[in-house]
Amino acid sequence: MKKKLTLKMNKFVIEKAKKYAASQKRSLSKIIESYLQSLTEQQDTEKDKSGILISPFVMSLSSGVHLPAGLDFKADYANHIAEKYK
């Protein structure tokens, strides 16, 4: 459900934000909504094993593929290249 929200901001910020939104081919409302959503989702964001907070944007980049802990990617890649160019 969409609801209207009125904001008061510096007019120069509004002008720059409108130009930015136009350059991104998105509405200013959608950009603000996305920003506020990312702020509120930070509370629910997972932490990695070291306890560092991972931003929603970085979480969205995840492919969902989990690699084995002992994977030797250099050796695996070398084997791939050797097979490819036999």
N, C-alpha and C positions, 0 to 999 in steps of 0.2 A: 504494500500500500504506500503510495507516494503522499507526502505531506509538504506543505509550504513552510519555508524557514526564511526569516528576514535577518540579514546580517548588516552591521554598520562597520565600514572600514574606510581607511584612507582612500581618497578618490584616485590617487596615483597608483596605488596597489591594485585597485579594481581595473583601471585602464590597462595596466601591464598584464594582469591576469586574463583579461578578455582577449588581448592580443595573443598571449600564449595559447589559450584555449583554441582560438581560431587557427593558429599555426599547427596545432595537433589534430585539427578537425574533430574536436570534442566540445561538448558544452561545458561552460564553467561550472554549472551545477553538478555534472557528472564527475568532473575533476575533483571538486570539493568533497563530493560523496565518497569517492575512492580514497581520498586522503584521510577523511574522518574514519572510514572503515578500517584502514590500515592501522590507524592509531588505536582504535578500540580492540582490534584483533591481537595487538601485541601482548595483551594480558593472557591470551590463550595460546600464544606461540610457544612451540617446544624449545627446550634448551638442548644444546649438544652435550656430550659427555663431560666437557670441561666446565659446564655451567654458564656458557656464554649464550645470551639471548639471540635467537635467529629471527631476523625480520620477516614479515609475511612475504615481501617481494622475493627474498632469497629462498624461502620455503617454496614459492611458486615455481622456481627454477628446477626443483628436484625432479628427477626422472622417475623416481620410485624404484630404480634398480639398486639392489643391495649387493655389493661386491664382497667376496670372502675376505676375511681379515688378513690371511696369509698370501694373497694374490701377488705374484711377481709380474706386474704388468709389462715390464720391459722384456722379460723373457717370453711372455705370451705374445707380445707384439712382434718380437723377432721371429717367433715360430710362424705367425700369421704371414709376415712378409716372405719368409722362406717358402712357404706353401704357395703363396700367390705367384711368385716368380720362378717356379720350377721349370 
